[in-house]
Amino acid sequence: MAVVVDDRLLLDVLAGQPQASVSAELTTGGLFTTSAWYYRLGRAAFSGSGSGSLSGRLTAFDLAVRERVRSVLQDLPDEIGLLHPRVVVPVMFALRVRRQLNVLSAEALAVAMLVRGRLMVTADAPLLRSAAQDLGVEYEALA
């Protein structure tokens, strides 16, 4: 089954230090992220203060790893799936769940549904968890 990872888990993959539960997905080619999570990681890598959750995590890596992450962010590796907005957005606005979604959650759910995968996030997000349950999308928070 494919998995859709958040920006923190994507950072770990790009740094060559994926969580064990994500590593298995890399070998099957079923690893995806969203445009929003990709953007947030790129913004943190190139203009973050070093004190945010993503930029601080990146700063904790040695210089060679930080440079490798910045390099691969410029051209995301093929083994990480990223769906085109023309495909994702129509699914986003068609989602019907109990609570109104923000763009980040709607995109994550739409991608998970399109790839018939599960969501894997670093920290639990009650809105995302609730909507995933409404839609029958598997949801796993690692922290």
FIGUZA-263621 format. One line per field, with one value per atom (N, C-alpha, C, CB): x, y, z negated; residue in one letter; atom name. Coordinates in steps of 0.001 Angstrom, whole numbers, padded with zeros to 6 digits, m for minus. Each point is the difference from the previous one (the first is absolute). Glycine has a CB too. Layout:
<zavexs>
xx = [X|...] .
yy = [Y|...] .
zz = [Z|...] .
residuo = [A|...] .
atomo = [CA|...] .
</zavexs>
This chain:
<zavexs>
xx = [000842|m000842|000882|m001837|001462|000740|m000169|m000302|001233|m000079|000277|000732|m001480|000174|000611|m001986|003182|000731|m000024|001471|m001376|000035|001414|m001887|002030|001261|001144|m001326|001072|001048|000508|m001041|000117|000407|000700|m001917|001476|000668|001434|m002218|002407|001348|000903|m000958|000456|000799|000380|m001151|000224|000286|001088|m002368|002220|000969|001369|m001881|001895|001265|000650|m000883|000201|000544|m000185|001628|m002565|m000244|m001497|002067|m002703|m001447|m000361|m000203|m000950|m000524|m000153|m001216|001355|m000083|m001309|001450|m002545|m001297|m000120|m000990|001797|m000009|000968|m000596|001666|001021|m000582|001645|m002560|m000595|m000726|m000238|m000384|m000745|000931|m001782|002994|000958|000348|000917|m000847|000377|m001120|001554|m002790|m001133|m000413|m000770|001353|m000336|m001331|001330|m001814|m001301|000049|m000869|001865|000137|m000409|001855|m002804|m000502|000026|m001454|001409|m000208|m000946|002303|m002601|m000888|000810|m001946|001371|000659|000205|m001024|000042|000110|001120|m002448|002521|001075|001373|m001614|001690|001236|000414|m000598|m000355|000267|000477|m001739|001042|000384|001419|m002393|002755|001362|001007|m000880|000583|000900|000179|m000693|m000404|000077|000866|m002274|002107|000809|001469|m001980|002245|001384|000737|m000707|m000009|000667|m000159|m000359|m000639|m000146|m000481|m000480|000605|m000413|000988|m001155|000652|000815|000932|m001828|001539|000775|m000613|002026|m003089|m000643|m001383|001276|m001781|m001296|000132|m000723|m000402|000060|000716|m002126|001911|000685|001414|m002212|002354|001336|000930|m001009|000470|000810|000468|m001255|000365|000375|001092|m002319|002176|001005|001338|m001803|001775|001222|000724|m001052|000316|000613|000844|m001930|001685|000797|001342|m002096|003105|001290|m000113|001236|m000251|m000034|m000192|001466|m000781|m000117|m001432|002395|m003053|m001386|m000916|000463|m000244|m000827|000126|000279|000932|000209|m000644|002144|m002066|m000638|m001516|001869|m002446|m001441|m000387|m000047|000788|m000307|000112|000834|000143|000196|m001167|002474|m002880|m001087|m001352|001303|m001429|m001248|m000177|000160|000949|m000064|m000551|001937|m001753|m000467|m000364|001462|m002687|m000461|000260|m001756|002354|000292|m001266|001953|m001780|m001127|m000721|001199|m000490|m000645|m000971|002016|m002072|m000975|m001074|001753|m002952|m001101|m000551|m000549|000215|m000601|m001027|002119|m003383|m001065|m000232|m001053|000624|m000245|m001290|001202|m001202|m001201|m001250|001520|m001358|m001172|m000733|001158|m000435|m000597|m000509|001533|m000763|m000283|m001126|002384|m002375|m000942|m001466|001739|m002133|m001406|m000425|000173|000725|m000307|m000104|001181|m000315|m000021|m001350|002455|m002968|m001255|m001220|001044|m000863|m001113|m000056|000163|000826|000020|m001181|002500|m003140|m001127|000315|m001661|001911|000332|m000776|002319|m002330|m000780|000510|m000503|001810|000582|000634|000421|m000514|000582|001517|m001915|002467|001431|000779|m000529|001766|000910|000661|000415|000297|000606|000998|m000307|001110|001017|m000634|001451|m002485|m000676|m000731|m000254|m000423|m000732|000949|m001721|002875|000947|000543|000614|m000263|000533|m001020|001414|m002650|m001047|m000245|m001056|001026|m000232|001114|m001223|002463|001124|m000102|001463|m001748|m000121|m001101|000813|m001913|m001086|000395|m001656|002313|000385|001010|m000439|001345|001017|m000419|001765|m002975|m000525|000998|m001299|001724|001022|m000457|001713|m000776|m000271|000820|m000509|000064|000711|000909|m001896|003130|000944|000557|000592|m000844|000420|000848|m002074|002838|000879|m000791|001820|m002726|m000785|m001487|001838|m002605|m001431|m000650|000013|m000871|m000782|m001470|001851|m002558|m001371|m000927|000349|m000235|m000842|000284|m000055|001311|000390|m000405|001927|m001704|m000367|m001497|001932|m002732|m001455|m000493|m000151|000693|m000409|000441|000138|001037|000468|m000961|002400|m002829|m000961|m001306|001038|m001518|m001237|000106|m000422|001617|000196|000537|000407|m000140|000528|001454|m002284|003028|001428|000787|m000363|001285|000854|000846|000063|000118|000713|000917|m001917|003178|000957|000820|000098|m000156|000834|001130|m001965|003200|001151|000370|000803|m001267|000341|m001223|001898] .
yy = [m001186|001186|001241|m001239|002221|001254|000762|000098|000784|000833|001451|m001937|002848|001437|000550|000174|000431|000470|001521|m002016|002484|001443|000560|m000249|001541|000685|m000479|001959|m002262|m000467|m001383|001333|m002221|m001331|000084|m001021|001936|000221|000481|000547|000345|000478|m001172|002218|m003087|m001150|m000887|000064|m000253|m000807|000669|m000873|002162|000723|000085|001324|m001354|000036|m001377|001906|m002920|m001352|m000686|000713|m000185|m000555|m000219|001153|m001928|m000185|m000824|000163|000121|m000809|m001433|002000|m002958|m001411|m000303|m000605|001176|m000275|000600|m000068|001071|000620|m000728|002228|m002774|m000677|m001090|000494|m001270|m001093|000531|m001339|002484|000576|000465|000702|m000306|000450|m001109|001624|m002845|m001115|m000430|m000738|001034|m000393|001109|m001501|002677|001113|000641|m001103|000890|000532|001167|m002231|003104|001130|001284|m001178|001904|001243|001097|m001282|002528|001143|000947|m000240|001353|000986|001226|m000820|001613|001244|000926|m000216|000285|000891|m000449|000499|m001788|m000481|000156|m001630|001407|000202|001475|m001923|002815|001436|000404|000392|m000850|000373|m000444|m000167|m001036|m000476|000841|m002322|002623|000835|001377|m001249|001838|001323|m000049|000567|m001611|m000141|m000209|m000959|000193|m000310|001202|m002331|003175|001105|001353|m001255|001407|001305|m000106|000964|m002161|m000173|000625|m002092|002389|000661|m000959|001647|m002932|m000969|m000277|000761|m000013|m000215|m000625|001935|m002070|m000640|m001507|001929|m002619|m001462|m000643|000068|000423|m000569|000543|m000271|001595|000566|m000368|001889|m002026|m000435|m001438|001581|m002428|m001395|m000064|m000761|001577|000031|000492|000402|000602|000552|m001041|002277|m003222|m001034|m000988|000229|m000313|m000880|000665|m000990|000196|000600|000703|m001781|002589|000862|m000786|001595|m002717|m000796|m000487|m000716|000317|m000470|001170|m001832|002970|001188|000380|000816|m000842|000344|m001032|001143|m002417|m001044|000196|m001601|001909|000238|001181|m000920|002001|001177|m000331|001500|m002310|m000376|m000837|000071|m001090|m000858|000693|m001978|003003|000773|000753|000239|000101|000687|m000914|001427|m002727|m000985|m001261|000965|m001018|m001093|m001348|001508|m002457|m001316|m000688|m000213|m000547|m000684|m000964|000220|m000776|m000966|000641|m001404|002727|000702|000566|000574|m001108|000419|001359|m002389|003178|001315|000190|000967|m000991|000090|001437|m002023|002182|001319|000600|m000694|002007|000653|m000173|001631|m001775|m000205|m001294|001271|m002207|m001269|000105|m001259|001908|000018|000970|m000603|001791|001039|m000393|001674|m002252|m000404|m001006|000412|m001286|m000936|000760|m001873|002858|000791|000670|000384|000272|000720|m000902|001962|m003226|m000953|m000775|m000202|000378|m000731|000404|m000154|m000834|000247|m000653|000098|000761|m000472|000838|m000755|000302|000682|001401|m002232|002424|001293|000647|m000817|002140|000711|m000150|001648|m001948|m000247|001242|m002334|002420|001007|m000586|001012|m000202|m000431|m001132|002311|m002204|m001015|m001371|001768|m001826|m001278|m000518|000670|000224|m000423|m000589|001774|m001144|m000515|m001364|002357|m002490|m001277|m001117|001227|m000965|m001017|m000326|000799|000219|m000229|m000848|002181|m001878|m000783|m001442|002073|m002250|m001355|m000776|000830|m000181|m000675|m000334|001205|m000290|m000224|m001132|002400|m002529|m001062|m001264|001764|m001714|m001119|m000384|m000840|001883|m000195|000457|000271|m000276|000451|001246|m002358|003102|001196|m000367|001492|m000991|m000204|001376|m002399|002828|001333|m000108|001019|000025|000015|000168|000947|000007|000299|m000090|001493|m001919|m000140|001354|m002006|002027|001188|m000411|000986|m000576|m000466|000229|000445|000695|000270|m001008|002443|m002664|m000947|m001424|001498|m001859|m001335|m000232|000049|000928|m000107|m000129|001343|m000523|m000040|m001299|002496|m002981|m001272|m001112|000795|m000756|m000999|000107|000073|001149|000211|m000603|002104|m002022|m000424|m001430|002382|m003016|m001360|m000069|m000762|001833|000049|m000383|001812|m002753|m000368|001196|m002410|002563|001153|m000510|001609|m001192|m000389|001209|m002341|002668|001058|m000672|001637|m001305|m000673|000527|m000405|001590|000549|000126|001236] .
zz = [000000|000000|000000|m001219|002004|000053|m001312|002504|m002769|m001196|000397|m001491|000870|000211|m001284|001641|m001511|m001182|m000101|000139|m001374|m000244|000226|m001664|001459|000270|m000886|000708|m001951|m000915|000425|m001881|002227|000455|001349|m001257|002107|001284|m000228|001083|m002039|m000325|m000397|m000746|m000098|m000428|001189|m002232|003170|001190|000830|000020|000230|000834|m000669|000976|m002304|m000746|m000063|m001354|001903|m000034|m001330|001668|m002480|m001331|m000215|m000878|001772|m000142|m001224|002460|m003016|m001096|000507|m001038|000154|000399|000719|m001942|001466|000615|001396|m002275|002581|001329|000934|m001030|000486|000813|000883|m001778|001242|000768|001226|m002098|001994|001114|001121|m001608|001260|001011|000976|m001640|001152|000863|000927|m001760|001402|000841|000961|m001829|001682|000886|m000305|001712|m002919|m000357|m000956|000370|m000249|m000905|000717|m001246|000653|000577|m001049|001604|m001139|m000875|000722|m001093|000457|000613|000423|m001404|002266|000413|m001186|002268|m003158|m001162|m000929|000161|m000428|m000874|000668|m001043|002327|000763|m000071|001556|m001353|m000070|m001400|001781|m002811|m001370|m000322|m000690|001133|m000235|000779|m000386|001632|000791|m000602|002012|m002458|m000626|m001252|000904|m001715|m001217|000337|m001189|002247|000363|000569|000433|000300|000688|m000683|002070|m002915|m000645|m001442|002231|m002823|m001390|m000964|000646|m001820|m001021|m000735|m000263|000350|m000766|m001352|001177|m001518|m001293|000141|m000891|002112|000221|m000060|001404|m001381|m000121|001186|m001308|002514|001160|000166|001090|m001142|000200|m001146|001286|m002490|m001139|000162|m001457|001971|000259|001058|m000609|001655|001058|m000542|001700|m002536|m000587|m000854|000009|m000565|m000840|000822|m001587|002885|000857|000293|001031|m000703|000348|001352|m001317|001625|001180|001294|m001212|001353|001232|000205|m000247|m000822|000093|000354|m001687|001044|000308|001460|m002344|002867|001411|000926|m000622|000261|000809|000020|m000566|m000585|m000077|000888|m002350|002255|000832|001488|m001839|002184|001392|000520|m000362|m000386|000483|m000065|m000742|m000090|m000005|001321|m002507|003156|001283|001101|m000712|000543|000982|m000774|001884|m002344|m000850|000671|m000989|000266|000594|000521|m001553|002622|000639|m000926|002137|m003108|m000887|m000985|000225|m000240|m000839|000920|m001774|001643|000851|m000404|000367|000639|m000204|001115|m001113|000749|000992|000440|m000994|002233|000580|m000578|002124|m002375|m000530|000869|m001042|002345|000867|m000346|001821|m002398|m000417|m001437|001565|m002426|m001437|m000369|m000397|000936|m000437|000192|000560|000569|000107|m001077|002445|m002841|m001076|m001318|001227|m001422|m001233|m000202|000224|000814|m000232|m000003|001045|m000691|m000052|m001320|002477|m003345|m001270|m000871|000122|m000710|m000900|m001345|001943|m002930|m001344|m001014|000746|m001982|m001048|m000329|m000928|000947|m000377|001227|m002362|002440|001139|m000017|m000006|001186|000117|000398|000601|m001062|000527|001256|m002336|003074|001258|m000226|000915|m001940|m000288|m000213|m001024|000210|m000268|001228|m002385|003097|001200|001037|m000432|000619|000985|m000430|000632|m001896|m000488|000191|m001678|001355|000153|001467|m002121|002968|001426|000595|000157|m000492|000524|m000499|000075|m001359|m000550|000717|m002233|002511|000703|001440|m001453|002127|001396|000161|000423|m001369|000103|m000752|000209|m000758|m000791|m001093|002002|m002716|m001024|m001364|001740|m002642|m001357|m000294|m000731|m000250|m000438|m001156|000746|m000690|m001088|m000346|000739|m001967|m000429|m001261|001013|m001251|m001166|m001292|001421|m001424|m001197|000323|m000878|m000093|000194|000281|m001505|002502|000337|m000074|001509|m002556|m000193|001200|m002394|003048|001169|001109|m000596|000876|001043|m000391|000648|m001884|m000484|000130|m001591|001175|000063|001443|m002109|002992|001406|000660|000101|m000448|000546|m000404|m000083|m001145|m000478|000788|m002307|002522|000774|001397|m001292|001882|001387|000130|000557|m001671|000045|000437|000483|m000754|000334|m001252|001776|m001617|m001139|m000408|000758|m002056|m000551|m001111|000571|m000510|m001026|m000417|000921|m002205|m000570|m000771|m000158|000496|m000599|m001368|002267|m002620|m001329|m000869|001002] .
residuo = [M|M|M|M|A|A|A|A|V|V|V|V|V|V|V|V|V|V|V|V|D|D|D|D|D|D|D|D|R|R|R|R|L|L|L|L|L|L|L|L|L|L|L|L|D|D|D|D|V|V|V|V|L|L|L|L|A|A|A|A|G|G|G|G|Q|Q|Q|Q|P|P|P|P|Q|Q|Q|Q|A|A|A|A|S|S|S|S|V|V|V|V|S|S|S|S|A|A|A|A|E|E|E|E|L|L|L|L|T|T|T|T|T|T|T|T|G|G|G|G|G|G|G|G|L|L|L|L|F|F|F|F|T|T|T|T|T|T|T|T|S|S|S|S|A|A|A|A|W|W|W|W|Y|Y|Y|Y|Y|Y|Y|Y|R|R|R|R|L|L|L|L|G|G|G|G|R|R|R|R|A|A|A|A|A|A|A|A|F|F|F|F|S|S|S|S|G|G|G|G|S|S|S|S|G|G|G|G|S|S|S|S|G|G|G|G|S|S|S|S|L|L|L|L|S|S|S|S|G|G|G|G|R|R|R|R|L|L|L|L|T|T|T|T|A|A|A|A|F|F|F|F|D|D|D|D|L|L|L|L|A|A|A|A|V|V|V|V|R|R|R|R|E|E|E|E|R|R|R|R|V|V|V|V|R|R|R|R|S|S|S|S|V|V|V|V|L|L|L|L|Q|Q|Q|Q|D|D|D|D|L|L|L|L|P|P|P|P|D|D|D|D|E|E|E|E|I|I|I|I|G|G|G|G|L|L|L|L|L|L|L|L|H|H|H|H|P|P|P|P|R|R|R|R|V|V|V|V|V|V|V|V|V|V|V|V|P|P|P|P|V|V|V|V|M|M|M|M|F|F|F|F|A|A|A|A|L|L|L|L|R|R|R|R|V|V|V|V|R|R|R|R|R|R|R|R|Q|Q|Q|Q|L|L|L|L|N|N|N|N|V|V|V|V|L|L|L|L|S|S|S|S|A|A|A|A|E|E|E|E|A|A|A|A|L|L|L|L|A|A|A|A|V|V|V|V|A|A|A|A|M|M|M|M|L|L|L|L|V|V|V|V|R|R|R|R|G|G|G|G|R|R|R|R|L|L|L|L|M|M|M|M|V|V|V|V|T|T|T|T|A|A|A|A|D|D|D|D|A|A|A|A|P|P|P|P|L|L|L|L|L|L|L|L|R|R|R|R|S|S|S|S|A|A|A|A|A|A|A|A|Q|Q|Q|Q|D|D|D|D|L|L|L|L|G|G|G|G|V|V|V|V|E|E|E|E|Y|Y|Y|Y|E|E|E|E|A|A|A|A|L|L|L|L|A|A|A|A] .
atomo = [N|CA|C|CB|N|CA|C|CB|N|CA|C|CB|N|CA|C|CB|N|CA|C|CB|N|CA|C|CB|N|CA|C|CB|N|CA|C|CB|N|CA|C|CB|N|CA|C|CB|N|CA|C|CB|N|CA|C|CB|N|CA|C|CB|N|CA|C|CB|N|CA|C|CB|N|CA|C|CB|N|CA|C|CB|N|CA|C|CB|N|CA|C|CB|N|CA|C|CB|N|CA|C|CB|N|CA|C|CB|N|CA|C|CB|N|CA|C|CB|N|CA|C|CB|N|CA|C|CB|N|CA|C|CB|N|CA|C|CB|N|CA|C|CB|N|CA|C|CB|N|CA|C|CB|N|CA|C|CB|N|CA|C|CB|N|CA|C|CB|N|CA|C|CB|N|CA|C|CB|N|CA|C|CB|N|CA|C|CB|N|CA|C|CB|N|CA|C|CB|N|CA|C|CB|N|CA|C|CB|N|CA|C|CB|N|CA|C|CB|N|CA|C|CB|N|CA|C|CB|N|CA|C|CB|N|CA|C|CB|N|CA|C|CB|N|CA|C|CB|N|CA|C|CB|N|CA|C|CB|N|CA|C|CB|N|CA|C|CB|N|CA|C|CB|N|CA|C|CB|N|CA|C|CB|N|CA|C|CB|N|CA|C|CB|N|CA|C|CB|N|CA|C|CB|N|CA|C|CB|N|CA|C|CB|N|CA|C|CB|N|CA|C|CB|N|CA|C|CB|N|CA|C|CB|N|CA|C|CB|N|CA|C|CB|N|CA|C|CB|N|CA|C|CB|N|CA|C|CB|N|CA|C|CB|N|CA|C|CB|N|CA|C|CB|N|CA|C|CB|N|CA|C|CB|N|CA|C|CB|N|CA|C|CB|N|CA|C|CB|N|CA|C|CB|N|CA|C|CB|N|CA|C|CB|N|CA|C|CB|N|CA|C|CB|N|CA|C|CB|N|CA|C|CB|N|CA|C|CB|N|CA|C|CB|N|CA|C|CB|N|CA|C|CB|N|CA|C|CB|N|CA|C|CB|N|CA|C|CB|N|CA|C|CB|N|CA|C|CB|N|CA|C|CB|N|CA|C|CB|N|CA|C|CB|N|CA|C|CB|N|CA|C|CB|N|CA|C|CB|N|CA|C|CB|N|CA|C|CB|N|CA|C|CB|N|CA|C|CB|N|CA|C|CB|N|CA|C|CB|N|CA|C|CB|N|CA|C|CB|N|CA|C|CB|N|CA|C|CB|N|CA|C|CB|N|CA|C|CB|N|CA|C|CB|N|CA|C|CB|N|CA|C|CB|N|CA|C|CB|N|CA|C|CB|N|CA|C|CB|N|CA|C|CB|N|CA|C|CB|N|CA|C|CB|N|CA|C|CB|N|CA|C|CB|N|CA|C|CB|N|CA|C|CB|N|CA|C|CB|N|CA|C|CB|N|CA|C|CB|N|CA|C|CB|N|CA|C|CB|N|CA|C|CB|N|CA|C|CB|N|CA|C|CB|N|CA|C|CB|N|CA|C|CB|N|CA|C|CB|N|CA|C|CB|N|CA|C|CB|N|CA|C|CB|N|CA|C|CB|N|CA|C|CB] .
</zavexs>
